[in-house]
């Protein structure tokens, strides 16, 4: 009986030590996953701040250009440039500001934007070439 009791205690002791190692391994794995999650969230936030937010602002300005005056549009683009100076959309906003500066003359308080219509291309007259028949003996 004493031998069985000693064997059972040694087995329990061995399994309890083994369980603590498993627990430590599990804690390490959870810690690694939490660190990876933090890295992933930081990367996602960085992408959101550097690319998505400026794009959404740029898109909103573009879609509202026909409704707003040139001065309002330019101030919106300048806001984008000021708030996101390292963004790709800063470059695009500068191009749009130049374009709006050139087309300011097409905007009026009364009628809004009245851009000139594209000139029609003249229709090409089809020239029919005479059909040439050649004979092998000529």
N, CA, C and O atoms as CSV, one atom per row, in Angstrom:
chain,resi,resn,atom,element,x,y,z
A,1,UNK,N,N,0.811,-1.179,0.000
A,1,UNK,CA,C,0.000,0.000,0.000
A,1,UNK,C,C,0.862,1.254,0.000
A,1,UNK,O,O,0.578,2.221,-0.708
A,2,UNK,N,N,1.933,1.223,0.814
A,2,UNK,CA,C,2.827,2.368,0.870
A,2,UNK,C,C,3.487,2.585,-0.487
A,2,UNK,O,O,3.693,3.720,-0.914
A,3,UNK,N,N,3.813,1.489,-1.154
A,3,UNK,CA,C,4.450,1.602,-2.469
A,3,UNK,C,C,3.496,2.258,-3.478
A,3,UNK,O,O,3.918,3.083,-4.288
A,4,UNK,N,N,2.248,1.897,-3.428
A,4,UNK,CA,C,1.260,2.461,-4.343
A,4,UNK,C,C,1.067,3.945,-4.035
A,4,UNK,O,O,0.966,4.770,-4.943
A,5,UNK,N,N,1.016,4.268,-2.750
A,5,UNK,CA,C,0.857,5.655,-2.342
A,5,UNK,C,C,2.042,6.498,-2.819
A,5,UNK,O,O,1.846,7.614,-3.301
A,6,UNK,N,N,3.253,5.988,-2.694
A,6,UNK,CA,C,4.455,6.694,-3.153
A,6,UNK,C,C,4.429,6.837,-4.668
A,6,UNK,O,O,4.805,7.886,-5.190
A,7,UNK,N,N,4.003,5.825,-5.371
A,7,UNK,CA,C,3.941,5.881,-6.827
A,7,UNK,C,C,2.908,6.922,-7.269
A,7,UNK,O,O,3.164,7.701,-8.188
A,8,UNK,N,N,1.754,6.934,-6.621
A,8,UNK,CA,C,0.710,7.895,-6.978
A,8,UNK,C,C,1.194,9.323,-6.707
A,8,UNK,O,O,0.973,10.217,-7.524
A,9,UNK,N,N,1.843,9.535,-5.583
A,9,UNK,CA,C,2.355,10.874,-5.247
A,9,UNK,C,C,3.425,11.289,-6.256
A,9,UNK,O,O,3.434,12.436,-6.703
A,10,UNK,N,N,4.320,10.382,-6.618
A,10,UNK,CA,C,5.361,10.736,-7.593
A,10,UNK,C,C,4.739,11.040,-8.968
A,10,UNK,O,O,5.199,11.941,-9.669
A,11,UNK,N,N,3.710,10.299,-9.347
A,11,UNK,CA,C,3.036,10.568,-10.621
A,11,UNK,C,C,2.353,11.931,-10.576
A,11,UNK,O,O,2.457,12.707,-11.527
A,12,UNK,N,N,1.664,12.225,-9.492
A,12,UNK,CA,C,1.009,13.520,-9.346
A,12,UNK,C,C,2.038,14.654,-9.368
A,12,UNK,O,O,1.831,15.688,-10.003
A,13,UNK,N,N,3.133,14.438,-8.669
A,13,UNK,CA,C,4.181,15.457,-8.640
A,13,UNK,C,C,4.758,15.672,-10.041
A,13,UNK,O,O,4.978,16.810,-10.454
A,14,UNK,N,N,5.000,14.601,-10.757
A,14,UNK,CA,C,5.535,14.699,-12.109
A,14,UNK,C,C,4.549,15.406,-13.046
A,14,UNK,O,O,4.946,16.270,-13.828
A,15,UNK,N,N,3.267,15.039,-12.967
A,15,UNK,CA,C,2.277,15.672,-13.839
A,15,UNK,C,C,2.045,17.128,-13.463
A,15,UNK,O,O,1.803,17.958,-14.340
A,16,UNK,N,N,2.114,17.450,-12.186
A,16,UNK,CA,C,1.923,18.850,-11.797
A,16,UNK,C,C,3.082,19.703,-12.289
A,16,UNK,O,O,2.867,20.845,-12.696
A,17,UNK,N,N,4.293,19.185,-12.265
A,17,UNK,CA,C,5.439,19.918,-12.819
A,17,UNK,C,C,5.271,20.085,-14.320
A,17,UNK,O,O,5.565,21.147,-14.870
A,18,UNK,N,N,4.810,19.064,-14.963
A,18,UNK,CA,C,4.593,19.112,-16.402
A,18,UNK,C,C,3.507,20.139,-16.738
A,18,UNK,O,O,3.626,20.848,-17.737
A,19,UNK,N,N,2.463,20.229,-15.931
A,19,UNK,CA,C,1.399,21.196,-16.150
A,19,UNK,C,C,1.904,22.621,-15.988
A,19,UNK,O,O,1.477,23.508,-16.726
A,20,UNK,N,N,2.792,22.859,-15.052
A,20,UNK,CA,C,3.323,24.217,-14.876
A,20,UNK,C,C,4.162,24.615,-16.089
A,20,UNK,O,O,4.156,25.777,-16.494
A,21,UNK,N,N,4.876,23.662,-16.664
A,21,UNK,CA,C,5.628,23.960,-17.885
A,21,UNK,C,C,4.674,24.285,-19.043
A,21,UNK,O,O,4.937,25.185,-19.840
A,22,UNK,N,N,3.584,23.553,-19.122
A,22,UNK,CA,C,2.586,23.833,-20.154
A,22,UNK,C,C,1.952,25.197,-19.928
A,22,UNK,O,O,1.683,25.939,-20.873
A,23,UNK,N,N,1.719,25.511,-18.666
A,23,UNK,CA,C,1.142,26.807,-18.341
A,23,UNK,C,C,2.093,27.942,-18.721
A,23,UNK,O,O,1.666,28.959,-19.267
A,24,UNK,N,N,3.375,27.765,-18.433
A,24,UNK,CA,C,4.369,28.783,-18.813
A,24,UNK,C,C,4.456,28.911,-20.327
A,24,UNK,O,O,4.571,30.015,-20.861
A,25,UNK,N,N,4.400,27.780,-21.010
A,25,UNK,CA,C,4.424,27.804,-22.475
A,25,UNK,C,C,3.189,28.528,-23.020
A,25,UNK,O,O,3.291,29.323,-23.954
A,26,UNK,N,N,2.038,28.250,-22.437
A,26,UNK,CA,C,0.811,28.913,-22.847
A,26,UNK,C,C,0.882,30.418,-22.585
A,26,UNK,O,O,0.449,31.210,-23.422
A,27,UNK,N,N,1.422,30.818,-21.438
A,27,UNK,CA,C,1.575,32.237,-21.120
A,27,UNK,C,C,2.510,32.920,-22.129
A,27,UNK,O,O,2.243,34.042,-22.561
A,28,UNK,N,N,3.594,32.250,-22.499
A,28,UNK,CA,C,4.524,32.802,-23.493
A,28,UNK,C,C,3.847,32.970,-24.850
A,28,UNK,O,O,4.039,33.982,-25.523
A,29,UNK,N,N,3.062,31.987,-25.246
A,29,UNK,CA,C,2.367,32.075,-26.523
A,29,UNK,C,C,1.354,33.218,-26.519
A,29,UNK,O,O,1.238,33.956,-27.497
A,30,UNK,N,N,0.631,33.359,-25.423
A,30,UNK,CA,C,-0.343,34.462,-25.315
A,30,UNK,C,C,0.378,35.801,-25.364
A,30,UNK,O,O,-0.088,36.733,-26.019
A,31,UNK,N,N,1.487,35.901,-24.689
A,31,UNK,CA,C,2.272,37.138,-24.700
A,31,UNK,C,C,2.758,37.467,-26.115
A,31,UNK,O,O,2.698,38.622,-26.538
A,32,UNK,N,N,3.236,36.465,-26.840
A,32,UNK,CA,C,3.684,36.674,-28.225
A,32,UNK,C,C,2.533,37.131,-29.114
A,32,UNK,O,O,2.698,38.024,-29.945
A,33,UNK,N,N,1.381,36.520,-28.936
A,33,UNK,CA,C,0.214,36.898,-29.740
A,33,UNK,C,C,-0.207,38.332,-29.423
A,33,UNK,O,O,-0.557,39.084,-30.333
A,34,UNK,N,N,-0.178,38.719,-28.158
A,34,UNK,CA,C,-0.524,40.092,-27.787
A,34,UNK,C,C,0.458,41.085,-28.399
A,34,UNK,O,O,0.055,42.149,-28.869
A,35,UNK,N,N,1.759,40.738,-28.395
A,35,UNK,CA,C,2.760,41.621,-29.011
A,35,UNK,C,C,2.535,41.751,-30.518
A,35,UNK,O,O,2.631,42.845,-31.074
A,36,UNK,N,N,2.237,40.637,-31.166
A,36,UNK,CA,C,1.968,40.682,-32.605
A,36,UNK,C,C,0.709,41.492,-32.894
A,36,UNK,O,O,0.648,42.221,-33.884
A,37,UNK,N,N,-0.280,41.364,-32.041
A,37,UNK,CA,C,-1.517,42.128,-32.212
A,37,UNK,C,C,-1.234,43.620,-32.075
A,37,UNK,O,O,-1.768,44.424,-32.840
A,38,UNK,N,N,-0.400,43.997,-31.108
A,38,UNK,CA,C,-0.051,45.405,-30.923
A,38,UNK,C,C,0.695,45.941,-32.144
A,38,UNK,O,O,0.421,47.051,-32.599
A,39,UNK,N,N,1.625,45.167,-32.670
A,39,UNK,CA,C,2.364,45.574,-33.867
A,39,UNK,C,C,1.413,45.737,-35.048
A,39,UNK,O,O,1.514,46.702,-35.806
A,40,UNK,N,N,0.501,44.802,-35.198
A,40,UNK,CA,C,-0.471,44.859,-36.287
A,40,UNK,C,C,-1.385,46.077,-36.148
A,40,UNK,O,O,-1.659,46.759,-37.136
A,41,UNK,N,N,-1.853,46.353,-34.945
A,41,UNK,CA,C,-2.697,47.527,-34.726
A,41,UNK,C,C,-1.946,48.823,-34.994
A,41,UNK,O,O,-2.503,49.758,-35.569
A,42,UNK,N,N,-0.686,48.883,-34.580
A,42,UNK,CA,C,0.118,50.075,-34.856
A,42,UNK,C,C,0.284,50.289,-36.359
A,42,UNK,O,O,0.188,51.414,-36.847
A,43,UNK,N,N,0.534,49.205,-37.084
A,43,UNK,CA,C,0.674,49.305,-38.541
A,43,UNK,C,C,-0.635,49.745,-39.183
A,43,UNK,O,O,-0.642,50.576,-40.091
A,44,UNK,N,N,-1.722,49.192,-38.714
A,44,UNK,CA,C,-3.038,49.554,-39.255
A,44,UNK,C,C,-3.361,51.016,-38.979
A,44,UNK,O,O,-3.875,51.713,-39.854
A,45,UNK,N,N,-3.067,51.481,-37.782
A,45,UNK,CA,C,-3.291,52.892,-37.450
A,45,UNK,C,C,-2.418,53.797,-38.301
A,45,UNK,O,O,-2.859,54.860,-38.739
A,46,UNK,N,N,-1.189,53.384,-38.534
A,46,UNK,CA,C,-0.287,54.175,-39.361
A,46,UNK,C,C,-0.817,54.292,-40.789
A,46,UNK,O,O,-0.807,55.379,-41.368
A,47,UNK,N,N,-1.277,53.186,-41.354
A,47,UNK,CA,C,-1.841,53.201,-42.709
A,47,UNK,C,C,-3.087,54.079,-42.746
A,47,UNK,O,O,-3.298,54.835,-43.694
A,48,UNK,N,N,-3.902,53.972,-41.713
A,48,UNK,CA,C,-5.120,54.772,-41.652
A,48,UNK,C,C,-4.793,56.260,-41.612
A,48,UNK,O,O,-5.406,57.047,-42.334
A,49,UNK,N,N,-3.840,56.652,-40.783
A,49,UNK,CA,C,-3.500,58.069,-40.629
A,49,UNK,C,C,-2.778,58.612,-41.858
A,49,UNK,O,O,-3.052,59.732,-42.288
A,50,UNK,N,N,-1.867,57.839,-42.423
A,50,UNK,CA,C,-1.048,58.340,-43.525
A,50,UNK,C,C,-1.728,58.263,-44.886
A,50,UNK,O,O,-1.429,59.069,-45.767
A,51,UNK,N,N,-2.628,57.317,-45.075
A,51,UNK,CA,C,-3.179,57.112,-46.407
A,51,UNK,C,C,-4.702,57.251,-46.487
A,51,UNK,O,O,-5.216,57.974,-47.341
A,52,UNK,N,N,-5.412,56.567,-45.610
A,52,UNK,CA,C,-6.867,56.500,-45.749
A,52,UNK,C,C,-7.540,57.818,-45.393
A,52,UNK,O,O,-8.379,58.303,-46.153
A,53,UNK,N,N,-7.189,58.408,-44.250
A,53,UNK,CA,C,-7.830,59.675,-43.864
A,53,UNK,C,C,-7.573,60.781,-44.886
A,53,UNK,O,O,-8.521,61.456,-45.287
A,54,UNK,N,N,-6.321,60.995,-45.327
A,54,UNK,CA,C,-6.119,62.038,-46.342
A,54,UNK,C,C,-6.869,61.752,-47.636
A,54,UNK,O,O,-7.382,62.670,-48.274
A,55,UNK,N,N,-6.934,60.479,-48.025
A,55,UNK,CA,C,-7.664,60.143,-49.241
A,55,UNK,C,C,-9.141,60.463,-49.094
A,55,UNK,O,O,-9.748,61.011,-50.014
A,56,UNK,N,N,-9.728,60.131,-47.948
A,56,UNK,CA,C,-11.156,60.408,-47.755
A,56,UNK,C,C,-11.428,61.907,-47.795
A,56,UNK,O,O,-12.438,62.335,-48.354
A,57,UNK,N,N,-10.541,62.709,-47.210
A,57,UNK,CA,C,-10.714,64.160,-47.260
A,57,UNK,C,C,-10.590,64.650,-48.698
A,57,UNK,O,O,-11.395,65.461,-49.156
A,58,UNK,N,N,-9.578,64.155,-49.407
A,58,UNK,CA,C,-9.371,64.528,-50.813
A,58,UNK,C,C,-10.593,64.147,-51.648
A,58,UNK,O,O,-11.063,64.939,-52.466
A,59,UNK,N,N,-11.097,62.952,-51.442
A,59,UNK,CA,C,-12.265,62.484,-52.187
A,59,UNK,C,C,-13.479,63.368,-51.899
A,59,UNK,O,O,-14.226,63.711,-52.815
A,60,UNK,N,N,-13.675,63.730,-50.655
A,60,UNK,CA,C,-14.805,64.582,-50.282
A,60,UNK,C,C,-14.703,65.950,-50.965
A,60,UNK,O,O,-15.703,66.488,-51.441
A,61,UNK,N,N,-13.492,66.506,-51.011
A,61,UNK,CA,C,-13.296,67.802,-51.661
A,61,UNK,C,C,-13.575,67.690,-53.160
A,61,UNK,O,O,-14.262,68.535,-53.734
A,62,UNK,N,N,-13.043,66.652,-53.783
A,62,UNK,CA,C,-13.249,66.447,-55.228
A,62,UNK,C,C,-14.744,66.349,-55.546
A,62,UNK,O,O,-15.225,66.974,-56.491
A,63,UNK,N,N,-15.470,65.568,-54.758
A,63,UNK,CA,C,-16.886,65.349,-55.040
A,63,UNK,C,C,-17.735,66.591,-54.795
A,63,UNK,O,O,-18.842,66.700,-55.321
A,64,UNK,N,N,-17.225,67.523,-54.006
A,64,UNK,CA,C,-18.007,68.725,-53.725
A,64,UNK,C,C,-17.519,69.945,-54.511
A,64,UNK,O,O,-17.988,71.056,-54.266
A,65,UNK,N,N,-16.595,69.759,-55.441
A,65,UNK,CA,C,-16.037,70.889,-56.186
A,65,UNK,C,C,-17.091,71.641,-56.988
A,65,UNK,O,O,-17.055,72.871,-57.031
A,66,UNK,N,N,-18.015,70.952,-57.617
A,66,UNK,CA,C,-19.015,71.636,-58.445
A,66,UNK,C,C,-19.972,72.494,-57.618
A,66,UNK,O,O,-20.578,73.425,-58.147
A,67,UNK,N,N,-20.112,72.193,-56.340
A,67,UNK,CA,C,-21.040,72.924,-55.490
A,67,UNK,C,C,-20.391,74.143,-54.827
A,67,UNK,O,O,-21.092,75.073,-54.429
A,68,UNK,N,N,-19.073,74.145,-54.708
A,68,UNK,CA,C,-18.380,75.183,-53.934
A,68,UNK,C,C,-17.699,76.214,-54.826
A,68,UNK,O,O,-17.433,75.978,-56.004
A,69,UNK,N,N,-17.433,77.351,-54.226
A,69,UNK,CA,C,-16.709,78.411,-54.932
A,69,UNK,C,C,-15.220,78.064,-54.993
A,69,UNK,O,O,-14.742,77.252,-54.202
A,70,UNK,N,N,-14.492,78.672,-55.921
A,70,UNK,CA,C,-13.060,78.380,-56.037
A,70,UNK,C,C,-12.296,78.679,-54.745
A,70,UNK,O,O,-11.395,77.928,-54.371
A,71,UNK,N,N,-12.651,79.767,-54.067
A,71,UNK,CA,C,-11.943,80.103,-52.831
A,71,UNK,C,C,-12.173,79.052,-51.752
A,71,UNK,O,O,-11.255,78.715,-51.004
A,72,UNK,N,N,-13.388,78.538,-51.671
A,72,UNK,CA,C,-13.693,77.493,-50.694
A,72,UNK,C,C,-12.931,76.211,-51.024
A,72,UNK,O,O,-12.389,75.558,-50.132
A,73,UNK,N,N,-12.892,75.863,-52.275
A,73,UNK,CA,C,-12.196,74.647,-52.701
A,73,UNK,C,C,-10.705,74.767,-52.386
A,73,UNK,O,O,-10.095,73.836,-51.860
A,74,UNK,N,N,-10.131,75.915,-52.712
A,74,UNK,CA,C,-8.705,76.118,-52.465
A,74,UNK,C,C,-8.417,76.053,-50.966
A,74,UNK,O,O,-7.416,75.464,-50.556
A,75,UNK,N,N,-9.276,76.648,-50.150
A,75,UNK,CA,C,-9.040,76.595,-48.699
A,75,UNK,C,C,-9.171,75.167,-48.179
A,75,UNK,O,O,-8.454,74.785,-47.254
A,76,UNK,N,N,-10.071,74.375,-48.754
A,76,UNK,CA,C,-10.188,72.962,-48.359
A,76,UNK,C,C,-8.910,72.191,-48.696
A,76,UNK,O,O,-8.419,71.396,-47.893
A,77,UNK,N,N,-8.384,72.438,-49.888
A,77,UNK,CA,C,-7.135,71.768,-50.273
A,77,UNK,C,C,-5.971,72.233,-49.398
A,77,UNK,O,O,-5.109,71.430,-49.041
A,78,UNK,N,N,-5.938,73.504,-49.054
A,78,UNK,CA,C,-4.869,73.998,-48.191
A,78,UNK,C,C,-4.967,73.380,-46.797
A,78,UNK,O,O,-3.947,73.119,-46.159
A,79,UNK,N,N,-6.191,73.148,-46.326
A,79,UNK,CA,C,-6.397,72.455,-45.058
A,79,UNK,C,C,-5.810,71.044,-45.143
A,79,UNK,O,O,-5.137,70.594,-44.216
A,80,UNK,N,N,-6.058,70.363,-46.233
A,80,UNK,CA,C,-5.518,69.011,-46.436
A,80,UNK,C,C,-3.995,69.040,-46.442
A,80,UNK,O,O,-3.355,68.193,-45.820
A,81,UNK,N,N,-3.417,70.006,-47.139
A,81,UNK,CA,C,-1.956,70.116,-47.214
A,81,UNK,C,C,-1.363,70.399,-45.838
A,81,UNK,O,O,-0.333,69.836,-45.466
A,82,UNK,N,N,-2.021,71.275,-45.090
A,82,UNK,CA,C,-1.511,71.644,-43.771
A,82,UNK,C,C,-1.600,70.471,-42.787
A,82,UNK,O,O,-0.665,70.238,-42.020
A,83,UNK,N,N,-2.703,69.742,-42.804
A,83,UNK,CA,C,-2.898,68.657,-41.847
A,83,UNK,C,C,-2.138,67.377,-42.195
A,83,UNK,O,O,-1.785,66.603,-41.304
A,84,UNK,N,N,-1.888,67.155,-43.468
A,84,UNK,CA,C,-1.187,65.936,-43.892
A,84,UNK,C,C,-0.026,66.309,-44.814
A,84,UNK,O,O,-0.083,66.052,-46.016
A,85,UNK,N,N,1.028,66.913,-44.259
A,85,UNK,CA,C,2.119,67.403,-45.107
A,85,UNK,C,C,2.955,66.299,-45.760
A,85,UNK,O,O,3.608,66.549,-46.773
A,86,UNK,N,N,2.948,65.099,-45.210
A,86,UNK,CA,C,3.766,64.017,-45.775
A,86,UNK,C,C,2.949,63.056,-46.628
A,86,UNK,O,O,3.433,61.988,-47.002
A,87,UNK,N,N,1.727,63.430,-46.931
A,87,UNK,CA,C,0.843,62.551,-47.667
A,87,UNK,C,C,1.038,62.687,-49.175
A,87,UNK,O,O,1.450,63.736,-49.670
A,88,UNK,N,N,0.739,61.621,-49.886
A,88,UNK,CA,C,0.725,61.652,-51.344
A,88,UNK,C,C,-0.308,62.649,-51.825
A,88,UNK,O,O,-0.112,63.292,-52.855
A,89,UNK,N,N,-1.397,62.787,-51.102
A,89,UNK,CA,C,-2.507,63.644,-51.517
A,89,UNK,C,C,-2.146,65.120,-51.420
A,89,UNK,O,O,-2.846,65.968,-51.974
A,90,UNK,N,N,-1.063,65.430,-50.723
A,90,UNK,CA,C,-0.580,66.815,-50.699
A,90,UNK,C,C,-0.186,67.226,-52.117
A,90,UNK,O,O,-0.538,68.312,-52.579
A,91,UNK,N,N,0.534,66.363,-52.788
A,91,UNK,CA,C,0.972,66.618,-54.157
A,91,UNK,C,C,-0.236,66.790,-55.080
A,91,UNK,O,O,-0.276,67.710,-55.896
A,92,UNK,N,N,-1.214,65.901,-54.943
A,92,UNK,CA,C,-2.406,65.978,-55.781
A,92,UNK,C,C,-3.208,67.238,-55.479
A,92,UNK,O,O,-3.765,67.849,-56.391
A,93,UNK,N,N,-3.273,67.630,-54.218
A,93,UNK,CA,C,-4.010,68.834,-53.830
A,93,UNK,C,C,-3.365,70.077,-54.441
A,93,UNK,O,O,-4.066,70.998,-54.859
A,94,UNK,N,N,-2.036,70.105,-54.494
A,94,UNK,CA,C,-1.347,71.243,-55.115
A,94,UNK,C,C,-1.698,71.334,-56.603
A,94,UNK,O,O,-1.908,72.427,-57.129
A,95,UNK,N,N,-1.759,70.189,-57.273
A,95,UNK,CA,C,-2.145,70.183,-58.686
A,95,UNK,C,C,-3.565,70.705,-58.866
A,95,UNK,O,O,-3.840,71.475,-59.786
A,96,UNK,N,N,-4.470,70.279,-57.974
A,96,UNK,CA,C,-5.859,70.720,-58.069
A,96,UNK,C,C,-5.974,72.223,-57.814
A,96,UNK,O,O,-6.775,72.903,-58.456
A,97,UNK,N,N,-5.176,72.742,-56.877
A,97,UNK,CA,C,-5.205,74.184,-56.602
A,97,UNK,C,C,-4.777,74.954,-57.841
A,97,UNK,O,O,-5.403,75.953,-58.195
A,98,UNK,N,N,-3.713,74.500,-58.507
A,98,UNK,CA,C,-3.258,75.161,-59.739
A,98,UNK,C,C,-4.356,75.114,-60.806
A,98,UNK,O,O,-4.593,76.101,-61.503
A,99,UNK,N,N,-5.010,73.984,-60.925
A,99,UNK,CA,C,-6.076,73.828,-61.915
A,99,UNK,C,C,-7.238,74.769,-61.603
A,99,UNK,O,O,-7.796,75.382,-62.513
A,100,UNK,N,N,-7.598,74.887,-60.356
A,100,UNK,CA,C,-8.716,75.758,-59.979
A,100,UNK,C,C,-8.337,77.220,-60.170
A,100,UNK,O,O,-9.174,78.030,-60.569
A,101,UNK,N,N,-7.090,77.562,-59.889
A,101,UNK,CA,C,-6.638,78.942,-60.120
A,101,UNK,C,C,-6.790,79.307,-61.604
A,101,UNK,O,O,-7.185,80.424,-61.935
A,102,UNK,N,N,-6.478,78.372,-62.477
A,102,UNK,CA,C,-6.589,78.628,-63.915
A,102,UNK,C,C,-8.049,78.763,-64.350
A,102,UNK,O,O,-8.346,79.498,-65.292
A,103,UNK,N,N,-8.958,78.064,-63.677
A,103,UNK,CA,C,-10.355,78.031,-64.115
A,103,UNK,C,C,-11.274,78.902,-63.269
A,103,UNK,O,O,-12.495,78.794,-63.384
A,104,UNK,N,N,-10.725,79.749,-62.437
A,104,UNK,CA,C,-11.551,80.633,-61.606
A,104,UNK,C,C,-12.497,81.487,-62.433
A,104,UNK,O,O,-13.598,81.814,-61.991
A,105,UNK,N,N,-12.068,81.844,-63.621
A,105,UNK,CA,C,-12.873,82.735,-64.468
A,105,UNK,C,C,-14.178,82.088,-64.912
A,105,UNK,O,O,-15.077,82.793,-65.371
A,106,UNK,N,N,-14.311,80.781,-64.794
A,106,UNK,CA,C,-15.530,80.094,-65.220
A,106,UNK,C,C,-16.550,79.972,-64.095
A,106,UNK,O,O,-17.593,79.342,-64.269
A,107,UNK,N,N,-16.257,80.572,-62.942
A,107,UNK,CA,C,-17.193,80.496,-61.823
A,107,UNK,C,C,-17.793,81.860,-61.551
A,107,UNK,O,O,-17.095,82.874,-61.554
A,108,UNK,N,N,-19.095,81.874,-61.315
A,108,UNK,CA,C,-19.761,83.121,-60.929
A,108,UNK,C,C,-20.667,82.829,-59.736
A,108,UNK,O,O,-21.132,81.707,-59.542
A,109,UNK,N,N,-20.899,83.870,-58.949
A,109,UNK,CA,C,-21.741,83.728,-57.754
A,109,UNK,C,C,-23.160,83.298,-58.139
A,109,UNK,O,O,-23.799,82.515,-57.435
A,110,UNK,N,N,-23.626,83.817,-59.250
A,110,UNK,CA,C,-25.007,83.566,-59.684
A,110,UNK,C,C,-25.186,82.171,-60.282
A,110,UNK,O,O,-26.111,81.449,-59.910
A,111,UNK,N,N,-24.312,81.797,-61.199
A,111,UNK,CA,C,-24.496,80.554,-61.962
A,111,UNK,C,C,-23.620,79.395,-61.508
A,111,UNK,O,O,-23.808,78.266,-61.959
A,112,UNK,N,N,-22.687,79.655,-60.639
A,112,UNK,CA,C,-21.771,78.584,-60.226
A,112,UNK,C,C,-20.748,78.312,-61.316
A,112,UNK,O,O,-20.323,79.223,-62.026
A,113,UNK,N,N,-20.365,77.079,-61.437
A,113,UNK,CA,C,-19.371,76.699,-62.440
A,113,UNK,C,C,-20.028,76.558,-63.803
A,113,UNK,O,O,-21.030,75.859,-63.953
A,114,UNK,N,N,-19.458,77.223,-64.784
A,114,UNK,CA,C,-19.876,77.063,-66.177
A,114,UNK,C,C,-18.623,76.856,-67.014
A,114,UNK,O,O,-18.055,77.796,-67.570
A,115,UNK,N,N,-18.223,75.627,-67.082
A,115,UNK,CA,C,-17.008,75.303,-67.833
A,115,UNK,C,C,-17.301,75.305,-69.321
A,115,UNK,O,O,-18.407,74.961,-69.739
A,116,UNK,N,N,-16.317,75.689,-70.125
A,116,UNK,CA,C,-16.560,75.709,-71.575
A,116,UNK,C,C,-16.762,74.294,-72.103
A,116,UNK,O,O,-16.169,73.329,-71.623
A,117,UNK,N,N,-17.603,74.216,-73.084
A,117,UNK,CA,C,-17.850,72.917,-73.688
A,117,UNK,C,C,-16.671,72.553,-74.582
A,117,UNK,O,O,-16.012,73.423,-75.151
A,118,UNK,N,N,-16.427,71.293,-74.692
A,118,UNK,CA,C,-15.336,70.835,-75.550
A,118,UNK,C,C,-15.725,71.077,-77.001
A,118,UNK,O,O,-16.852,70.783,-77.399
A,119,UNK,N,N,-14.805,71.608,-77.792
A,119,UNK,CA,C,-15.141,71.832,-79.201
A,119,UNK,C,C,-15.344,70.498,-79.912
A,119,UNK,O,O,-14.651,69.512,-79.662
A,120,UNK,N,N,-16.329,70.516,-80.810
A,120,UNK,CA,C,-16.592,69.296,-81.561
A,120,UNK,C,C,-15.517,69.117,-82.616
A,120,UNK,O,O,-15.090,70.068,-83.271
A,121,UNK,N,N,-15.105,67.902,-82.757
A,121,UNK,CA,C,-14.136,67.595,-83.804
A,121,UNK,C,C,-14.890,67.508,-85.122
A,121,UNK,O,O,-15.945,66.878,-85.199
A,122,UNK,N,N,-14.359,68.130,-86.142
A,122,UNK,CA,C,-15.051,68.043,-87.435
A,122,UNK,C,C,-15.049,66.601,-87.923
A,122,UNK,O,O,-14.092,65.849,-87.739
A,123,UNK,N,N,-16.156,66.256,-88.549
A,123,UNK,CA,C,-16.256,64.897,-89.063
A,123,UNK,C,C,-15.329,64.748,-90.259
A,123,UNK,O,O,-15.243,65.622,-91.122
A,124,UNK,N,N,-14.670,63.664,-90.284
A,124,UNK,CA,C,-13.762,63.397,-91.388
A,124,UNK,C,C,-14.562,62.911,-92.597
A,124,UNK,O,O,-15.448,62.064,-92.484
A,125,UNK,N,N,-14.232,63.458,-93.715
A,125,UNK,CA,C,-14.883,63.035,-94.958
A,125,UNK,C,C,-14.110,61.838,-95.472
A,125,UNK,O,O,-12.891,61.875,-95.639
A,126,UNK,N,N,-14.841,60.801,-95.712
A,126,UNK,CA,C,-14.199,59.578,-96.162
A,126,UNK,C,C,-13.868,59.701,-97.648
A,126,UNK,O,O,-14.737,59.988,-98.471
A,127,UNK,N,N,-12.651,59.489,-97.961
A,127,UNK,CA,C,-12.218,59.551,-99.353
A,127,UNK,C,C,-12.202,58.131,-99.897
A,127,UNK,O,O,-11.551,57.240,-99.351
A,128,UNK,N,N,-12.932,57.950,-100.979
A,128,UNK,CA,C,-12.994,56.626,-101.589
A,128,UNK,C,C,-11.967,56.579,-102.705
A,128,UNK,O,O,-12.009,57.366,-103.651
A,129,UNK,N,N,-11.064,55.658,-102.574
A,129,UNK,CA,C,-10.052,55.504,-103.605
A,129,UNK,C,C,-10.614,54.613,-104.720
A,129,UNK,O,O,-11.333,53.649,-104.457
A,130,UNK,N,N,-10.272,54.954,-105.965
A,130,UNK,CA,C,-10.768,54.105,-107.063
A,130,UNK,C,C,-10.144,52.711,-106.985
A,130,UNK,O,O,-8.990,52.532,-106.595
A,131,UNK,N,N,-10.929,51.777,-107.359
A,131,UNK,CA,C,-10.472,50.401,-107.297
A,131,UNK,C,C,-9.583,50.115,-108.512
A,131,UNK,O,O,-9.985,50.341,-109.653
A,132,UNK,N,N,-8.422,49.636,-108.261
A,132,UNK,CA,C,-7.489,49.348,-109.354
A,132,UNK,C,C,-7.500,47.830,-109.625
A,132,UNK,O,O,-7.295,47.004,-108.736
A,133,UNK,N,N,-7.746,47.524,-110.883
A,133,UNK,CA,C,-7.727,46.105,-111.259
A,133,UNK,C,C,-6.496,45.903,-112.140
A,133,UNK,O,O,-6.300,46.591,-113.142
A,134,UNK,N,N,-5.706,44.971,-111.748
A,134,UNK,CA,C,-4.531,44.695,-112.570
A,134,UNK,C,C,-4.680,43.288,-113.146
A,134,UNK,O,O,-5.161,42.365,-112.489
A,135,UNK,N,N,-4.258,43.167,-114.375
A,135,UNK,CA,C,-4.332,41.853,-114.989
A,135,UNK,C,C,-2.920,41.287,-115.113
A,135,UNK,O,O,-1.957,42.043,-115.244
A,136,UNK,N,N,-2.796,39.994,-115.074
A,136,UNK,CA,C,-1.455,39.393,-115.077
A,136,UNK,C,C,-0.733,39.582,-116.412
A,136,UNK,O,O,0.493,39.483,-116.443
A,137,UNK,N,N,-1.406,39.838,-117.465
A,137,UNK,CA,C,-0.748,39.960,-118.759
A,137,UNK,C,C,-0.314,41.372,-119.098
A,137,UNK,O,O,0.380,41.569,-120.095
A,138,UNK,N,N,-0.703,42.375,-118.293
A,138,UNK,CA,C,-0.400,43.762,-118.655
A,138,UNK,C,C,0.961,44.172,-118.182
A,138,UNK,O,O,1.375,45.309,-118.403
